[in-house]
Amino acid sequence: MDLSSFWQGVIVLIGMFTAWTAWSQYSINKEKLKLDLFEKRFSIFKATRNFLSIVLRDAEISLEDIYEYRANTSEVDFFF
């Protein structure tokens, strides 16, 4: 076996390992982004559910309730 072909094989293996590592990192980051967005979207959902339960329970809305709802959902434009 020629020494240069050995090193070519080593280089190919290193390249394949590097590509696999990059793909793994891409997949992990993609899933983490989904999870992060879900958590933020779910907090907006909970704030909306809370606001609507107040409206349905009391049949009226106070300014404090509106301000609290707006504060809790201020990031809604970025997540939907």
N, CA, C and O atoms as a CHARMM CRD file, in Angstrom:
* protein
*
  320
    1    1 MET  N      0.85400  -1.18300   0.00000 PROA 1      0.00000
    2    1 MET  CA     0.00000   0.00000   0.00000 PROA 1      0.00000
    3    1 MET  C      0.89000   1.23300   0.00000 PROA 1      0.00000
    4    1 MET  O      1.83800   1.32800   0.77900 PROA 1      0.00000
    5    2 ASP  N      0.58600   2.14500  -0.85100 PROA 2      0.00000
    6    2 ASP  CA     1.34200   3.38500  -0.99100 PROA 2      0.00000
    7    2 ASP  C      1.00100   4.32900   0.15500 PROA 2      0.00000
    8    2 ASP  O     -0.16000   4.40000   0.55800 PROA 2      0.00000
    9    3 LEU  N      1.97300   5.04900   0.68500 PROA 3      0.00000
   10    3 LEU  CA     1.77100   5.94100   1.82500 PROA 3      0.00000
   11    3 LEU  C      0.86300   7.11200   1.46800 PROA 3      0.00000
   12    3 LEU  O      0.07600   7.56100   2.30200 PROA 3      0.00000
   13    4 SER  N      0.96400   7.61200   0.22900 PROA 4      0.00000
   14    4 SER  CA     0.11900   8.74500  -0.16200 PROA 4      0.00000
   15    4 SER  C     -1.35200   8.33400  -0.23600 PROA 4      0.00000
   16    4 SER  O     -2.22500   9.13600   0.09700 PROA 4      0.00000
   17    5 SER  N     -1.63700   7.13100  -0.65400 PROA 5      0.00000
   18    5 SER  CA    -3.03600   6.68900  -0.68700 PROA 5      0.00000
   19    5 SER  C     -3.58000   6.51100   0.73400 PROA 5      0.00000
   20    5 SER  O     -4.77300   6.70700   0.96800 PROA 5      0.00000
   21    6 PHE  N     -2.71700   6.14400   1.67500 PROA 6      0.00000
   22    6 PHE  CA    -3.13200   6.05300   3.07400 PROA 6      0.00000
   23    6 PHE  C     -3.57700   7.41800   3.57800 PROA 6      0.00000
   24    6 PHE  O     -4.63500   7.54700   4.19300 PROA 6      0.00000
   25    7 TRP  N     -2.75700   8.44500   3.31000 PROA 7      0.00000
   26    7 TRP  CA    -3.09400   9.78800   3.77300 PROA 7      0.00000
   27    7 TRP  C     -4.31600  10.34100   3.05900 PROA 7      0.00000
   28    7 TRP  O     -5.08400  11.09700   3.65500 PROA 7      0.00000
   29    8 GLN  N     -4.51100   9.98700   1.81000 PROA 8      0.00000
   30    8 GLN  CA    -5.71300  10.40400   1.09700 PROA 8      0.00000
   31    8 GLN  C     -6.95100   9.79500   1.76600 PROA 8      0.00000
   32    8 GLN  O     -7.97800  10.45800   1.91000 PROA 8      0.00000
   33    9 GLY  N     -6.83900   8.52600   2.17200 PROA 9      0.00000
   34    9 GLY  CA    -7.94800   7.88400   2.88400 PROA 9      0.00000
   35    9 GLY  C     -8.22900   8.54400   4.21600 PROA 9      0.00000
   36    9 GLY  O     -9.38400   8.72100   4.60200 PROA 9      0.00000
   37   10 VAL  N     -7.15000   8.91500   4.92800 PROA 10     0.00000
   38   10 VAL  CA    -7.31600   9.60500   6.21000 PROA 10     0.00000
   39   10 VAL  C     -8.00600  10.94600   5.99500 PROA 10     0.00000
   40   10 VAL  O     -8.89500  11.32000   6.76000 PROA 10     0.00000
   41   11 ILE  N     -7.60100  11.66400   4.96500 PROA 11     0.00000
   42   11 ILE  CA    -8.19700  12.97300   4.67000 PROA 11     0.00000
   43   11 ILE  C     -9.67100  12.81600   4.32300 PROA 11     0.00000
   44   11 ILE  O    -10.49400  13.62400   4.75300 PROA 11     0.00000
   45   12 VAL  N    -10.01300  11.79500   3.55500 PROA 12     0.00000
   46   12 VAL  CA   -11.41200  11.55000   3.20700 PROA 12     0.00000
   47   12 VAL  C    -12.22400  11.23500   4.46600 PROA 12     0.00000
   48   12 VAL  O    -13.33800  11.73500   4.62800 PROA 12     0.00000
   49   13 LEU  N    -11.67200  10.41100   5.35300 PROA 13     0.00000
   50   13 LEU  CA   -12.36800  10.10100   6.60100 PROA 13     0.00000
   51   13 LEU  C    -12.56800  11.33200   7.47200 PROA 13     0.00000
   52   13 LEU  O    -13.62900  11.50800   8.07000 PROA 13     0.00000
   53   14 ILE  N    -11.55300  12.18000   7.54400 PROA 14     0.00000
   54   14 ILE  CA   -11.68400  13.42600   8.31400 PROA 14     0.00000
   55   14 ILE  C    -12.75700  14.31400   7.69500 PROA 14     0.00000
   56   14 ILE  O    -13.55700  14.91200   8.41500 PROA 14     0.00000
   57   15 GLY  N    -12.78000  14.40300   6.39600 PROA 15     0.00000
   58   15 GLY  CA   -13.80100  15.19700   5.71300 PROA 15     0.00000
   59   15 GLY  C    -15.20200  14.66100   5.96700 PROA 15     0.00000
   60   15 GLY  O    -16.13300  15.43500   6.19100 PROA 15     0.00000
   61   16 MET  N    -15.35700  13.33900   5.93400 PROA 16     0.00000
   62   16 MET  CA   -16.66300  12.73600   6.18900 PROA 16     0.00000
   63   16 MET  C    -17.10000  12.97900   7.63500 PROA 16     0.00000
   64   16 MET  O    -18.26800  13.27200   7.88900 PROA 16     0.00000
   65   17 PHE  N    -16.16900  12.85900   8.57700 PROA 17     0.00000
   66   17 PHE  CA   -16.49000  13.12400   9.97500 PROA 17     0.00000
   67   17 PHE  C    -16.88200  14.58300  10.17900 PROA 17     0.00000
   68   17 PHE  O    -17.81900  14.87800  10.92100 PROA 17     0.00000
   69   18 THR  N    -16.17700  15.48300   9.52900 PROA 18     0.00000
   70   18 THR  CA   -16.48700  16.91100   9.62600 PROA 18     0.00000
   71   18 THR  C    -17.86800  17.20500   9.05800 PROA 18     0.00000
   72   18 THR  O    -18.63900  17.95600   9.65500 PROA 18     0.00000
   73   19 ALA  N    -18.18100  16.62300   7.91800 PROA 19     0.00000
   74   19 ALA  CA   -19.50200  16.82000   7.31100 PROA 19     0.00000
   75   19 ALA  C    -20.59900  16.26000   8.21300 PROA 19     0.00000
   76   19 ALA  O    -21.64700  16.88500   8.37600 PROA 19     0.00000
   77   20 TRP  N    -20.36400  15.08600   8.79900 PROA 20     0.00000
   78   20 TRP  CA   -21.35100  14.49700   9.70000 PROA 20     0.00000
   79   20 TRP  C    -21.56000  15.37700  10.93000 PROA 20     0.00000
   80   20 TRP  O    -22.69300  15.56200  11.37300 PROA 20     0.00000
   81   21 THR  N    -20.47900  15.91900  11.48400 PROA 21     0.00000
   82   21 THR  CA   -20.57500  16.79500  12.64200 PROA 21     0.00000
   83   21 THR  C    -21.34900  18.06700  12.30300 PROA 21     0.00000
   84   21 THR  O    -22.18400  18.51600  13.08800 PROA 21     0.00000
   85   22 ALA  N    -21.07500  18.64100  11.15000 PROA 22     0.00000
   86   22 ALA  CA   -21.78800  19.85100  10.73200 PROA 22     0.00000
   87   22 ALA  C    -23.27200  19.56400  10.55800 PROA 22     0.00000
   88   22 ALA  O    -24.10900  20.36200  10.98100 PROA 22     0.00000
   89   23 TRP  N    -23.60600  18.45000   9.95100 PROA 23     0.00000
   90   23 TRP  CA   -25.01300  18.08900   9.74900 PROA 23     0.00000
   91   23 TRP  C    -25.70600  17.86100  11.09600 PROA 23     0.00000
   92   23 TRP  O    -26.85400  18.26500  11.27900 PROA 23     0.00000
   93   24 SER  N    -25.01800  17.22200  12.02800 PROA 24     0.00000
   94   24 SER  CA   -25.58800  16.99200  13.35600 PROA 24     0.00000
   95   24 SER  C    -25.86700  18.31500  14.06400 PROA 24     0.00000
   96   24 SER  O    -26.93100  18.49200  14.65600 PROA 24     0.00000
   97   25 GLN  N    -24.93300  19.22400  14.00500 PROA 25     0.00000
   98   25 GLN  CA   -25.11900  20.52900  14.63300 PROA 25     0.00000
   99   25 GLN  C    -26.27500  21.29000  13.99600 PROA 25     0.00000
  100   25 GLN  O    -27.05300  21.93800  14.69600 PROA 25     0.00000
  101   26 TYR  N    -26.39000  21.21500  12.68600 PROA 26     0.00000
  102   26 TYR  CA   -27.49500  21.86100  11.98200 PROA 26     0.00000
  103   26 TYR  C    -28.83100  21.29000  12.45500 PROA 26     0.00000
  104   26 TYR  O    -29.76400  22.04300  12.73200 PROA 26     0.00000
  105   27 SER  N    -28.92400  19.97700  12.54700 PROA 27     0.00000
  106   27 SER  CA   -30.16800  19.33700  12.97200 PROA 27     0.00000
  107   27 SER  C    -30.51900  19.69500  14.41000 PROA 27     0.00000
  108   27 SER  O    -31.67800  19.97200  14.71700 PROA 27     0.00000
  109   28 ILE  N    -29.53700  19.69100  15.28100 PROA 28     0.00000
  110   28 ILE  CA   -29.77700  20.03400  16.68500 PROA 28     0.00000
  111   28 ILE  C    -30.23600  21.47800  16.81200 PROA 28     0.00000
  112   28 ILE  O    -31.18500  21.76000  17.54300 PROA 28     0.00000
  113   29 ASN  N    -29.58200  22.38900  16.11500 PROA 29     0.00000
  114   29 ASN  CA   -29.95900  23.80700  16.18300 PROA 29     0.00000
  115   29 ASN  C    -31.34900  24.04600  15.62000 PROA 29     0.00000
  116   29 ASN  O    -32.09000  24.88500  16.13100 PROA 29     0.00000
  117   30 LYS  N    -31.70300  23.32400  14.58700 PROA 30     0.00000
  118   30 LYS  CA   -33.04400  23.45400  13.98900 PROA 30     0.00000
  119   30 LYS  C    -34.11200  23.02700  14.99500 PROA 30     0.00000
  120   30 LYS  O    -35.13400  23.70000  15.13100 PROA 30     0.00000
  121   31 GLU  N    -33.88700  21.92100  15.69900 PROA 31     0.00000
  122   31 GLU  CA   -34.83400  21.44700  16.70900 PROA 31     0.00000
  123   31 GLU  C    -34.89100  22.38900  17.90600 PROA 31     0.00000
  124   31 GLU  O    -35.96400  22.60000  18.47200 PROA 31     0.00000
  125   32 LYS  N    -33.75800  22.95500  18.29900 PROA 32     0.00000
  126   32 LYS  CA   -33.73300  23.89400  19.41900 PROA 32     0.00000
  127   32 LYS  C    -34.51500  25.15200  19.07600 PROA 32     0.00000
  128   32 LYS  O    -35.21800  25.69500  19.92800 PROA 32     0.00000
  129   33 LEU  N    -34.40200  25.61800  17.84700 PROA 33     0.00000
  130   33 LEU  CA   -35.17000  26.78400  17.42400 PROA 33     0.00000
  131   33 LEU  C    -36.66300  26.50400  17.50100 PROA 33     0.00000
  132   33 LEU  O    -37.43300  27.35500  17.94600 PROA 33     0.00000
  133   34 LYS  N    -37.07700  25.31400  17.06900 PROA 34     0.00000
  134   34 LYS  CA   -38.49300  24.94900  17.16100 PROA 34     0.00000
  135   34 LYS  C    -38.96600  24.97500  18.60900 PROA 34     0.00000
  136   34 LYS  O    -40.04500  25.48900  18.90500 PROA 34     0.00000
  137   35 LEU  N    -38.16400  24.42500  19.50500 PROA 35     0.00000
  138   35 LEU  CA   -38.52500  24.38600  20.91400 PROA 35     0.00000
  139   35 LEU  C    -38.59900  25.79000  21.50300 PROA 35     0.00000
  140   35 LEU  O    -39.53600  26.10400  22.23800 PROA 35     0.00000
  141   36 ASP  N    -37.63300  26.62800  21.19200 PROA 36     0.00000
  142   36 ASP  CA   -37.63700  28.00300  21.71000 PROA 36     0.00000
  143   36 ASP  C    -38.84800  28.77200  21.22100 PROA 36     0.00000
  144   36 ASP  O    -39.48800  29.48600  21.99300 PROA 36     0.00000
  145   37 LEU  N    -39.16800  28.62900  19.93700 PROA 37     0.00000
  146   37 LEU  CA   -40.34000  29.32000  19.40400 PROA 37     0.00000
  147   37 LEU  C    -41.61700  28.78000  20.02400 PROA 37     0.00000
  148   37 LEU  O    -42.54000  29.54600  20.30000 PROA 37     0.00000
  149   38 PHE  N    -41.68400  27.47100  20.24700 PROA 38     0.00000
  150   38 PHE  CA   -42.87000  26.89700  20.87000 PROA 38     0.00000
  151   38 PHE  C    -43.08900  27.47700  22.25200 PROA 38     0.00000
  152   38 PHE  O    -44.21200  27.84100  22.60100 PROA 38     0.00000
  153   39 GLU  N    -42.03600  27.56800  23.04000 PROA 39     0.00000
  154   39 GLU  CA   -42.17800  28.09500  24.39900 PROA 39     0.00000
  155   39 GLU  C    -42.66700  29.54000  24.38800 PROA 39     0.00000
  156   39 GLU  O    -43.51000  29.91400  25.20300 PROA 39     0.00000
  157   40 LYS  N    -42.15100  30.34300  23.48200 PROA 40     0.00000
  158   40 LYS  CA   -42.57700  31.74300  23.41500 PROA 40     0.00000
  159   40 LYS  C    -43.99800  31.84500  22.88400 PROA 40     0.00000
  160   40 LYS  O    -44.78800  32.64100  23.39000 PROA 40     0.00000
  161   41 ARG  N    -44.33500  31.05500  21.87500 PROA 41     0.00000
  162   41 ARG  CA   -45.69700  31.06400  21.34900 PROA 41     0.00000
  163   41 ARG  C    -46.68200  30.56500  22.39500 PROA 41     0.00000
  164   41 ARG  O    -47.79800  31.07500  22.49500 PROA 41     0.00000
  165   42 PHE  N    -46.27200  29.56800  23.17500 PROA 42     0.00000
  166   42 PHE  CA   -47.16300  29.04000  24.19600 PROA 42     0.00000
  167   42 PHE  C    -47.41200  30.06900  25.29200 PROA 42     0.00000
  168   42 PHE  O    -48.51600  30.12200  25.83600 PROA 42     0.00000
  169   43 SER  N    -46.42500  30.88100  25.63000 PROA 43     0.00000
  170   43 SER  CA   -46.64600  31.93300  26.62300 PROA 43     0.00000
  171   43 SER  C    -47.64500  32.96400  26.10900 PROA 43     0.00000
  172   43 SER  O    -48.44100  33.49400  26.88400 PROA 43     0.00000
  173   44 ILE  N    -47.60900  33.24900  24.82400 PROA 44     0.00000
  174   44 ILE  CA   -48.58800  34.15600  24.22400 PROA 44     0.00000
  175   44 ILE  C    -49.97300  33.51200  24.25200 PROA 44     0.00000
  176   44 ILE  O    -50.96700  34.18500  24.52800 PROA 44     0.00000
  177   45 PHE  N    -50.04000  32.21700  23.96800 PROA 45     0.00000
  178   45 PHE  CA   -51.30200  31.49600  24.03800 PROA 45     0.00000
  179   45 PHE  C    -51.87800  31.54400  25.44700 PROA 45     0.00000
  180   45 PHE  O    -53.07500  31.77000  25.62100 PROA 45     0.00000
  181   46 LYS  N    -51.02300  31.32900  26.46500 PROA 46     0.00000
  182   46 LYS  CA   -51.50400  31.35700  27.84300 PROA 46     0.00000
  183   46 LYS  C    -52.02000  32.73900  28.22000 PROA 46     0.00000
  184   46 LYS  O    -53.03300  32.84700  28.91100 PROA 46     0.00000
  185   47 ALA  N    -51.34600  33.79800  27.78100 PROA 47     0.00000
  186   47 ALA  CA   -51.79800  35.15700  28.08100 PROA 47     0.00000
  187   47 ALA  C    -53.14500  35.42800  27.42500 PROA 47     0.00000
  188   47 ALA  O    -54.01700  36.05500  28.02700 PROA 47     0.00000
  189   48 THR  N    -53.31800  34.95900  26.19300 PROA 48     0.00000
  190   48 THR  CA   -54.59500  35.14800  25.49700 PROA 48     0.00000
  191   48 THR  C    -55.69800  34.36400  26.18700 PROA 48     0.00000
  192   48 THR  O    -56.80600  34.86900  26.36700 PROA 48     0.00000
  193   49 ARG  N    -55.39600  33.12800  26.57400 PROA 49     0.00000
  194   49 ARG  CA   -56.38500  32.30000  27.26600 PROA 49     0.00000
  195   49 ARG  C    -56.78300  32.94700  28.59000 PROA 49     0.00000
  196   49 ARG  O    -57.96100  32.94300  28.94900 PROA 49     0.00000
  197   50 ASN  N    -55.83100  33.49300  29.30800 PROA 50     0.00000
  198   50 ASN  CA   -56.11800  34.16300  30.57700 PROA 50     0.00000
  199   50 ASN  C    -56.99400  35.39300  30.34900 PROA 50     0.00000
  200   50 ASN  O    -57.95600  35.61600  31.08400 PROA 50     0.00000
  201   51 PHE  N    -56.66900  36.17800  29.34900 PROA 51     0.00000
  202   51 PHE  CA   -57.44300  37.38300  29.03900 PROA 51     0.00000
  203   51 PHE  C    -58.87400  37.01800  28.67000 PROA 51     0.00000
  204   51 PHE  O    -59.81700  37.64400  29.15500 PROA 51     0.00000
  205   52 LEU  N    -59.04400  36.02100  27.82600 PROA 52     0.00000
  206   52 LEU  CA   -60.39000  35.62300  27.41800 PROA 52     0.00000
  207   52 LEU  C    -61.18200  35.02400  28.58200 PROA 52     0.00000
  208   52 LEU  O    -62.39800  35.20000  28.65200 PROA 52     0.00000
  209   53 SER  N    -60.52200  34.33100  29.47700 PROA 53     0.00000
  210   53 SER  CA   -61.24300  33.79100  30.63400 PROA 53     0.00000
  211   53 SER  C    -61.73800  34.91400  31.54800 PROA 53     0.00000
  212   53 SER  O    -62.81600  34.81100  32.13300 PROA 53     0.00000
  213   54 ILE  N    -60.95700  35.97200  31.66800 PROA 54     0.00000
  214   54 ILE  CA   -61.40800  37.13200  32.44800 PROA 54     0.00000
  215   54 ILE  C    -62.61500  37.76900  31.78200 PROA 54     0.00000
  216   54 ILE  O    -63.58800  38.10900  32.45400 PROA 54     0.00000
  217   55 VAL  N    -62.55900  37.93300  30.47000 PROA 55     0.00000
  218   55 VAL  CA   -63.67800  38.54400  29.73500 PROA 55     0.00000
  219   55 VAL  C    -64.93600  37.68800  29.87200 PROA 55     0.00000
  220   55 VAL  O    -66.01700  38.21700  30.13400 PROA 55     0.00000
  221   56 LEU  N    -64.80800  36.39100  29.69900 PROA 56     0.00000
  222   56 LEU  CA   -65.98200  35.52100  29.78000 PROA 56     0.00000
  223   56 LEU  C    -66.51000  35.39700  31.21200 PROA 56     0.00000
  224   56 LEU  O    -67.71700  35.27300  31.41500 PROA 56     0.00000
  225   57 ARG  N    -65.62500  35.42900  32.19300 PROA 57     0.00000
  226   57 ARG  CA   -66.05600  35.30900  33.58200 PROA 57     0.00000
  227   57 ARG  C    -66.77000  36.57100  34.05700 PROA 57     0.00000
  228   57 ARG  O    -67.82500  36.49200  34.68600 PROA 57     0.00000
  229   58 ASP  N    -66.19200  37.74000  33.75300 PROA 58     0.00000
  230   58 ASP  CA   -66.71300  38.99900  34.28800 PROA 58     0.00000
  231   58 ASP  C    -67.63900  39.72500  33.32200 PROA 58     0.00000
  232   58 ASP  O    -68.37300  40.62200  33.73600 PROA 58     0.00000
  233   59 ALA  N    -67.62400  39.36300  32.06100 PROA 59     0.00000
  234   59 ALA  CA   -68.41800  40.01200  31.01800 PROA 59     0.00000
  235   59 ALA  C    -68.08100  41.49000  30.88000 PROA 59     0.00000
  236   59 ALA  O    -68.90200  42.27300  30.40000 PROA 59     0.00000
  237   60 GLU  N    -66.89900  41.87000  31.29100 PROA 60     0.00000
  238   60 GLU  CA   -66.40200  43.22800  31.09000 PROA 60     0.00000
  239   60 GLU  C    -64.87800  43.20200  31.13000 PROA 60     0.00000
  240   60 GLU  O    -64.26100  42.24900  31.60400 PROA 60     0.00000
  241   61 ILE  N    -64.29400  44.28300  30.61500 PROA 61     0.00000
  242   61 ILE  CA   -62.84000  44.35700  30.54000 PROA 61     0.00000
  243   61 ILE  C    -62.38500  45.65200  31.20200 PROA 61     0.00000
  244   61 ILE  O    -62.90400  46.72600  30.89900 PROA 61     0.00000
  245   62 SER  N    -61.43500  45.55100  32.08800 PROA 62     0.00000
  246   62 SER  CA   -60.87200  46.74900  32.69700 PROA 62     0.00000
  247   62 SER  C    -59.62900  47.16100  31.90600 PROA 62     0.00000
  248   62 SER  O    -59.05700  46.36600  31.16000 PROA 62     0.00000
  249   63 LEU  N    -59.23300  48.39600  32.08400 PROA 63     0.00000
  250   63 LEU  CA   -58.03000  48.88100  31.40500 PROA 63     0.00000
  251   63 LEU  C    -56.79000  48.12600  31.88300 PROA 63     0.00000
  252   63 LEU  O    -55.86900  47.88900  31.10200 PROA 63     0.00000
  253   64 GLU  N    -56.76400  47.75200  33.14900 PROA 64     0.00000
  254   64 GLU  CA   -55.62900  47.00000  33.67400 PROA 64     0.00000
  255   64 GLU  C    -55.49900  45.65200  32.96100 PROA 64     0.00000
  256   64 GLU  O    -54.39400  45.20700  32.65100 PROA 64     0.00000
  257   65 ASP  N    -56.65000  45.00700  32.70600 PROA 65     0.00000
  258   65 ASP  CA   -56.62600  43.72700  31.99600 PROA 65     0.00000
  259   65 ASP  C    -56.09600  43.89100  30.57200 PROA 65     0.00000
  260   65 ASP  O    -55.32900  43.06100  30.08500 PROA 65     0.00000
  261   66 ILE  N    -56.50900  44.95800  29.92200 PROA 66     0.00000
  262   66 ILE  CA   -56.04200  45.22000  28.55400 PROA 66     0.00000
  263   66 ILE  C    -54.55200  45.52000  28.54900 PROA 66     0.00000
  264   66 ILE  O    -53.82300  45.01800  27.69400 PROA 66     0.00000
  265   67 TYR  N    -54.08900  46.33600  29.49800 PROA 67     0.00000
  266   67 TYR  CA   -52.66600  46.65600  29.56900 PROA 67     0.00000
  267   67 TYR  C    -51.82800  45.41400  29.87100 PROA 67     0.00000
  268   67 TYR  O    -50.75700  45.22400  29.29400 PROA 67     0.00000
  269   68 GLU  N    -52.31600  44.57900  30.77000 PROA 68     0.00000
  270   68 GLU  CA   -51.59900  43.34600  31.10400 PROA 68     0.00000
  271   68 GLU  C    -51.54100  42.41200  29.89400 PROA 68     0.00000
  272   68 GLU  O    -50.50300  41.81300  29.61200 PROA 68     0.00000
  273   69 TYR  N    -52.65300  42.29700  29.19100 PROA 69     0.00000
  274   69 TYR  CA   -52.68000  41.44600  27.99200 PROA 69     0.00000
  275   69 TYR  C    -51.71400  41.97100  26.93100 PROA 69     0.00000
  276   69 TYR  O    -50.97000  41.20000  26.32400 PROA 69     0.00000
  277   70 ARG  N    -51.73000  43.25600  26.71700 PROA 70     0.00000
  278   70 ARG  CA   -50.83500  43.84400  25.70300 PROA 70     0.00000
  279   70 ARG  C    -49.37200  43.66600  26.09200 PROA 70     0.00000
  280   70 ARG  O    -48.52800  43.40700  25.23300 PROA 70     0.00000
  281   71 ALA  N    -49.07000  43.80100  27.37000 PROA 71     0.00000
  282   71 ALA  CA   -47.68600  43.61100  27.82400 PROA 71     0.00000
  283   71 ALA  C    -47.24800  42.16200  27.63500 PROA 71     0.00000
  284   71 ALA  O    -46.10300  41.90100  27.26600 PROA 71     0.00000
  285   72 ASN  N    -48.15100  41.22500  27.88700 PROA 72     0.00000
  286   72 ASN  CA   -47.80600  39.80800  27.76300 PROA 72     0.00000
  287   72 ASN  C    -47.73200  39.33500  26.31500 PROA 72     0.00000
  288   72 ASN  O    -47.11100  38.31000  26.03200 PROA 72     0.00000
  289   73 THR  N    -48.35100  40.06200  25.40600 PROA 73     0.00000
  290   73 THR  CA   -48.36500  39.64700  23.99700 PROA 73     0.00000
  291   73 THR  C    -47.66600  40.65400  23.09300 PROA 73     0.00000
  292   73 THR  O    -47.93300  40.69500  21.89200 PROA 73     0.00000
  293   74 SER  N    -46.79000  41.45200  23.64400 PROA 74     0.00000
  294   74 SER  CA   -46.13200  42.49200  22.84600 PROA 74     0.00000
  295   74 SER  C    -45.22000  41.91200  21.75600 PROA 74     0.00000
  296   74 SER  O    -44.93800  42.59500  20.77100 PROA 74     0.00000
  297   75 GLU  N    -44.75800  40.67400  21.91400 PROA 75     0.00000
  298   75 GLU  CA   -43.86000  40.06900  20.93400 PROA 75     0.00000
  299   75 GLU  C    -44.58400  39.21400  19.90300 PROA 75     0.00000
  300   75 GLU  O    -43.94400  38.47900  19.15000 PROA 75     0.00000
  301   76 VAL  N    -45.89800  39.30000  19.86200 PROA 76     0.00000
  302   76 VAL  CA   -46.67100  38.40400  19.00500 PROA 76     0.00000
  303   76 VAL  C    -46.33100  38.58500  17.51600 PROA 76     0.00000
  304   76 VAL  O    -46.39300  37.61700  16.75800 PROA 76     0.00000
  305   77 ASP  N    -45.98800  39.75700  17.10000 PROA 77     0.00000
  306   77 ASP  CA   -45.68600  40.00500  15.69500 PROA 77     0.00000
  307   77 ASP  C    -44.44200  39.22900  15.22000 PROA 77     0.00000
  308   77 ASP  O    -44.31800  38.91300  14.03600 PROA 77     0.00000
  309   78 PHE  N    -43.55000  38.93500  16.12700 PROA 78     0.00000
  310   78 PHE  CA   -42.31400  38.25100  15.76000 PROA 78     0.00000
  311   78 PHE  C    -42.43800  36.73800  15.70100 PROA 78     0.00000
  312   78 PHE  O    -41.59600  36.07500  15.09600 PROA 78     0.00000
  313   79 PHE  N    -43.47200  36.17900  16.31900 PROA 79     0.00000
  314   79 PHE  CA   -43.56400  34.73400  16.45100 PROA 79     0.00000
  315   79 PHE  C    -44.61300  34.08900  15.57500 PROA 79     0.00000
  316   79 PHE  O    -44.65600  32.86200  15.48700 PROA 79     0.00000
  317   80 PHE  N    -45.45000  34.85700  14.93200 PROA 80     0.00000
  318   80 PHE  CA   -46.49600  34.26800  14.07800 PROA 80     0.00000
  319   80 PHE  C    -46.42400  34.81900  12.67900 PROA 80     0.00000
  320   80 PHE  O    -47.22500  34.44000  11.82400 PROA 80     0.00000
